[in-house]
Amino acid sequence: MEPKLAQTDVAVVGGGMAGLTAACYLARAGLEVTVFEKAPVLGGRAASSESDGFLFNRGIHALYTGGAASRVFEELGVAYGHGTPKETFVLDGAELRRFPTSPSQFLRTDLLGAGDKLALFRFLAALSRVKPRDLASTSLQEWLDAKVRRPPLHRLMVSLAYPLVYTSALDLVSAEVFVDKFQRALKHPVHYIDGGWRVLVDGLRAASERAGARIVNAAHVEAVEVFGGRARGIRLRDGSLARASAVVVATGPRDAARLVDGGSPATLRRVVDSLTPGLVACLDLALERLPSPDVPVVQDLGGPRFMTAQSLYSRVAPEGGALIYTFKQLDPRHPGDPREDERDLEDLLDRAQPGWREVLIKRQYLPRMEAVSALPTASSGGFAGRPGHQVSGLEGLYLAGDWVGPEGFLVDASVGSAQEAARLVLENGLPLRKDQAAGLVR
């Protein structure tokens, strides 16, 4: 290790969205911060790769605005270009049908009968008054069964729920997740990011480095060093130490538990072992052209399958080319056969984009991608049932990630928990001029 890495105010383990966000807030507050990322590139699940001008994310990604991520990106000056999908279709058996996106379209559609349309308007009116946290301990399946009694409307709401909660286990996931995201989706647009999600990663990196943070790639952290019940730094694979007054672990839950196994109470390991990840199967395609450009987004009414041609709305493909993402939401208790999942996604493509095989340039299949580290389940109490930002009995250690804290889902949870972890580091009295930090971390 270089000598100047031997001492830092805060060591951040993990260079994904959470780690970079925490580093940025801490560095802006005047602390010396070093980020250690084990991979050659930053980003974690938010990393993108380029192939012949096509910008592949690691599976399907969309930014649901209006939450913690939007707030943090604005505060940190992370700018990005984007597009928003304009049209959606549903696959009803063998038929593709346009999904209505406005009240007037709902009145004219034959997707729902008159009674179902009236029931939907009543459902949406009631939904606007619901507080998501009141549903934290109710499963989404239980809530939908109670609130949506008409079979055609129930089938529609279930199909809309799958891609929002990233699982087909609606009896497992908390209704809080769906209601929170659905309410925001009605008010705020979905953004497909120009250049892929690496643009967001690059923006956070630039903001962190402008603030003075140091970022080290290909740095394999073996353990958090603990002495006297307090985190004192980190130990790298080569045996070298980086001393720190505080450590922010912004990794996945199993890596976090492994890093502190030697010095933390067993409670963290028990909590981590109880978490249920959200698994999806993703099939992503680079095409010479889009066979059916008038069918950009498709949700299957008969099951947990979704397709989007993101290149129609964001700059992620070369001129004339197309980039399509498909994903199937899985039940983590019974994930099934990856080959069958791939065939299911190919079948969706055959129906939505017939002829795609003839124009295929590259395919990327991720059979068991962990889309979210911990599903907020009804049995654990929804968002609030996730682990907190600090570990009981271990001072100076802070956690951040999509599995931490009571705010948001996916990237909202990642950056929201990172902002809160940074606030706690500052609040707990590391050396800094507190007046300098005022207003930087809320």
KAZI-V13079 format. One record per helix or strand of 3 or more residues. SS is the DSSP state (A for helix, B for strand). FROM is the first residue (numbers start at 1). TO is the last residue. If there is no record, write none. Layout:
BEGIN
ss: {SS & SS}
from: {FROM & FROM}
to: {TO & TO}
END
This chain:
BEGIN
ss: {A & B & A & B & A & B & B & A & B & B & A & A & A & A & A & A & B & A & B & B & B & B & A & A & B & B & B & A & B & A & A & B & A & B & A & A}
from: {3 & 7 & 17 & 33 & 44 & 48 & 54 & 68 & 88 & 95 & 103 & 114 & 132 & 140 & 151 & 175 & 190 & 198 & 214 & 221 & 230 & 241 & 253 & 267 & 278 & 297 & 305 & 310 & 322 & 338 & 356 & 360 & 382 & 394 & 411 & 434}
to: {5 & 13 & 28 & 36 & 46 & 51 & 57 & 76 & 92 & 99 & 108 & 127 & 135 & 147 & 165 & 187 & 193 & 210 & 216 & 227 & 236 & 249 & 259 & 274 & 287 & 300 & 308 & 312 & 329 & 352 & 359 & 372 & 385 & 399 & 427 & 437}
END
